[in-house]
Amino acid sequence: MKTIIAEQLNVNESTLNAFNEFDGTNQIEGYICHQADHRYGALIITKVNGKDAFQIIYCTPKLQYPFKTTDTERVYHFPKYTEFLAYEKLDGTNICQYSYADANGKRYVGYKTRLTAVLKSSKFGDFKALWGEMLEKYHIIKNPPYPIITGRYTASYELFGYRNPHLIIYNKPLDTKLLFFVNQETLTVIPPTRIQPSKVWMEDKYIISNDIYAEAPNLKMCGNDNIVAAYETLRANDEKNNKKTDDGIIGTEGSVFYVKTDNQWIMYKEKPESVEHEHWATGSIPEDIIIPTIWNSLELTQDIEFDTVVKMLLEEFTEAQVNKSTERVKRCIINVQNSIIFRDKVLSEYDKIEDKKVGKAKIMQTLSAQFSKYEMRKVYNVLHQAGLV
């Protein structure tokens, strides 16, 4: 079966990882594709509850940069376009909303991270519980429109906030934004603001409210008749506005450009200048890319595994670049592990406080007996990210 699937997707068998998971309703099994393009994270279901139910579901494609580099310059390769949009690149956990059929044709709605088949909890984050809060908050997620239920589309969201920590530091505890849809027939993405109006999409209960869109940067300030100028302007603004701290970056991870050709939308990523510069100038992989990769690897494993992180980096970078960055990867893993250990210690000491209604100042004073003066700012950040102070 694996060989047949690889041939059908036109990928090597090594890019297919088997899974057998219970999603809360059904036992589903099959393969996840790791091919770093439109097939990235594709869900190939072979059986539902032990019965044959073959289907391929395309989810969240891998983003690429819109340029190549030489020794002296960057050469853009944007296609000929009729329109382009840009939205903030949110830094969190990507959640795909999809549907699948059992052997009798009955359909079910499911949710997955990029490289898993179902949402699960781990000691680093209970994605299932966090997403459950979003199901209650947003109608389109809890009651998906007919084209998603039928399997014609999947929907891609980003789950972000200080309760789901990554590299970017957010001032809200938890939220999600709708990024795009994927047409399962054409395998192309569609920004939510460009979905074709139809009865099944635009009935009152399925209207997509503006508060769930990913925010769009102001392209008018860039001169949005020139896509390269818009790209460079947003990249420069990201660099200017971002602020690095010991705990991460206050600002943005960048933008995602949606470029409309004659018959499809193509996505490209934009990152702040300093991140790009370190990558393209040295041939190594910057920490601002390695650290998010480490956090993303925790969607797959119960602990941070060097081999898993390396495998994920190889999806985007060459073996030479990864080899050149090996020591940096190891150092970043240690830093993330230490931050997790420190976080767990803070939360453990917080749990020991019997009266938690004494106020923030008294809580911090109590915890100061267990941590050094230097650590207290980090203690506060951990509690704040957990929504405890």
N, C-alpha and C positions, 0 to 999 in steps of 0.2 A: 504493500500500500504506500509506504513512504517513497519508494522509487516512482510510482505512478504519480503521486502528488508533486514530486520534484519536477517531473517532466511536464506536468500540466501547468505549473507555475513558471517553468523555465528557470529553475534555480538549482543549485547544488544541494544534495541531501543534507550536507553539513549545516545548512541554514535552517533546518527544520527541527524543532524541539518538541518531543511528545508531551502531552498532558493528559491527565485523567482526574477531573475535578467535579465536586458537587457544588452547584451554584445556589443552593437553597431550595431548589425545586426539582432539578434533574441532575443525573450523573452524565456529564458530557466528556467525551474524549476525542483526541485528534492531535493536531500539531499547530505550533505557532511558528510563523516565518520570521527570520531575522535578516532577510535581504534588505540592504539599506537603500530602498527606493519606495515606490508606491506600494510595494508588497510588505513593507516593514510592519510587523505586528499583525499581519493577516491571520485570521483564525480559520483553520481548516477543521471542521467538525466531521468526524467519521461515524461516531455512534452517539446516540442519546438513550440512556437507560439500557445500554447493552445491545440496542438494535441499530442496524445500519441506517444512517441518516446523513449521507455525504452532502456537504455544502461548504463553500468558500466565502468568507466575509472579509472585506477589505476595510481597514480601520484608519489608523493615523499614519500617513506616509512620513518618511524621513525627509527632513528639510536639507536643502543644499544652499551654498552660497552662489550668488549670480555672477561670479567672476573667477578668473584664473590669474595666477601671478607669474611674473617674470622676475629677473634680477633687479629690474628698475621700476616696474609699474604693475598696476592691476589692470587686467583687460576684462571688461564687462561683456557678458554674453546674454543679456536680456533678449528674449525673442521679440519679433515684431508684435506690437500690442495695440489694442483698441481702447484699453482702459486699465488702470491699476489702482489698487487700494493698499493701505497699510494699517495694521493693527498692532497694538502693543504685544510683545512676546512675553507672556506671563510665565512665571517661574514656579511651578508646582508639580502636581501629578496629573498626567494626561489620563482622562477617563473617556472611554468610547462606549456609547450607547448603541446597542445592536439588537437584532432579533434573529432567532433561529427556529427551525422546525424539527419536531420529533418524527419518528418513523410513520406516524399517522397523519402528518401534515399540520398538527396543531402547533401554533407559534407561541414563542415566549420571548420576553424582552430581557436582555442581559447587559451587564456592565463589566468592563475590563480595563486594566492598565495596559500600557503599550505592549509589554511582553508577557502578560499573563492572560489566562482565559476568563478568570472570574476575580472579583474583588475579595481580598482576604485580609485578615489582621496579622500583624507581627509585632514583635517587641519594639519596633521602630515606628509603627504607625498602624492604626486600625482604619484602613482605607474604606472598608465596608461600612463601618459606623459613621465615619466622617461624611461619606457620600450619602448615607441615609438622611443626614440633616439637609442636604441639598435637595433630595427628593421631596422633602416636605416644603422647602422654600420656593421652588420653582415648578410651575404647573407643567411646562413642556417636558420636564424630566420625569415627573411622576406620572403624567398622562401623555406619552409620546404620540405624535401625529401618525395618521394612518400609513403614510409612506415608510415610516420607520418600522412600524409593526409588521408590515408586509415584507420587509427586507429589501425594499427598493433603495433605501438610504441608511447610512449610519450617521451618527452625530458625534462630534468630537468636542470635549469640554476640558478646561483646565481647573483643577482643584488647588487653590492657593490660599495663603494666609499664614499668620505666625503659629497657628496650631498644626500646620503641615510644613515645617521649616525646610528651606532649601538655601540657595545662595542669596537671593534677594530678600531683604527684610521688609515685610509689609506691616502697615499699622492697623489692619483689620484681622480679626481672629480667623475667619474662614469664609470663603466665598467661592463661587465658580462662575466662569464665563463660557458662553457658547462660542467656539472658534470657527467651525465650518461643518458642512455636511459632505459625505462621500457618496456619489452616485454609484451604486453597485453594478450598473449595466455598462457605464462608460469609464468607470474607475477614476473619475475626475472629482476634484474638490469644488465646493460651491460656498462662497462666503454667505453668512446668514442674511445679509442685506441684499443679496442678489438671487435669492431663491425665486423661481418662477411662480407667480401667483396662480393659484388654482383652488378649486373648492376644498380639496382635502387639506391643503396647507392653510388656507386663509379663513376657515370657519372661526367664529369668535373665540372658541376655546383653544384654538391652535395658533392664534396670533402670537408671534414671538415678541415679547416686550423688550424695549430698548435697554432696560437695566441688566439684561443677561448677555448683551453683546460684549465682546472684547472691545476695549476703547480704541478709537482710531486716532492716531497722531494727526496734527494739523498739517496736512500736505500743502495747503495754500501758501504757507510761509516758505515752502520750498520751491514754489513754481511748479505746480503739478502737471505741467505739460512736458516736463523733462524727467524721466524716471531716474536717470543716473544722478541728476542734481538733487532730487528728492531723497534718494538713498543716502547720498553723501551728507546732506544737511541733517537728516535724522541721526545718522551715525555720529556726527560731530556734536549734536545736541545731547545725545546719550552720554558721550564722554564728558561733556562739560557739567552735566547735572548729576552724574553718579558720584557717590561718595563711599569710599571703602572704609570699613570698620573692622575691628577684630572679630566681629560676629557675622560679617557678611557685607553686602552692598546695599546701601540705601539709594534707591533709584529704580532702574529698569534693566531687564536682560536684553532689551533691544526691540526690534519690530519684526513682523512677518509681512512681506510684500505679496499681494495677490495680483498676478499679472494676467490679464485677459487676452488670449489670442483669438483667432477666428472661431474656435469651437471649444475652448476649455480654459480653465483657470490654472495657473501654475504658481506654486508657492516658493518663495525664497526667504532665507533668514538674513537678518541684519544684526550685527553685534557691535558694541561700543569699540571705538578705535583702539584703545589700549589692549583689549583682549585680542583683537585681530592682529595688531602689530607684533605682539609677542609670538603669536602663532606663525605668521608669515615670515617674520624677520629671522627667527631662530630655528625654524623647522621643528621645534618642540611643541608640546601641548601645554597651554597655560593652566594655572591652578583654577581660574574662573570657569574652565571647561571640565577639568578633572573632578572637582568637588561636586558639581551637579551630577556627574556621571556616577560617582560613588553613592550619592543619595538615591539616584534612580535604580542602582543595582539592588538596593534594599527592597524593591518591589518583587525581586526574584528570589532572594535568599534570606535566611533568618540571621545571617551575620555578614559582615563585610568580607568578601573573598577577593583576593588579588586577581586570581584568574578570571573571575566574572567581570571585574572592572576592566581588565585588559581586553577581554573579548568584546565588550561594549565599545571601547575606544577604537578597536580595529574596524568597527562598522563604519567609522567616519574618517579615520586617519590611517596612514600607511604604517607598515610594520617598522620602517626605519624611524618614523616619528615617535611611535609608541616605545620602541627600544631606547631612543634618546631621552625619553621622559620617565623611564622606569623608576629612578630614584625619587623623582618628584611625585609619582603616583604613590609610592610607598609612604612618603612623608605626608601626603594628603590623607591617606588612609589612617595613619596614626592620629592626625589632627582631628579627623571626623570621629574616630573611635574615642578619643579623649573627650571630645565635646559631648558625646553620648553618655559616657561614664559620668562626667560632671553633671549633666542634666539629670540623670537618674539619681545621683546623690542628693542634689537639691530637692527633687520631688520627694525623695524618701524622708529627708529631714523635715520637709514641709508637712508631710503626712503625720509626723510625730507631734505636731503642735495640736494640743487638745482644743483650744478655743481659737478658731480661725476668724472670729468676728471682732477681734480686738483692734483691727485696723492695719493698714499697710506698714506704718512706721513701727508698730510694736512687733509685727511679724518679722520685719527686716532686722530689728534689734535682737530678737530671739535667735535668728539664723546666724547672726554675726559671731555667735559663740562657736560655731562649727566651721566658719570659713574666714580666711584672711581678709584684711581690709582691701587688698588688691582684687580679691575675688568677688566682692559684694556687688559690684556693678553687673558682673556676669550672672550672679544669683538673681538679681532683679530681672534681668533680661529673660532668664529661663522661666521665672514665674509669670512674667508678662506674656511671653509667648504661649504659655499654657492657660492664659486667661484667669490666673489666680490672684493677681494684684492689678 
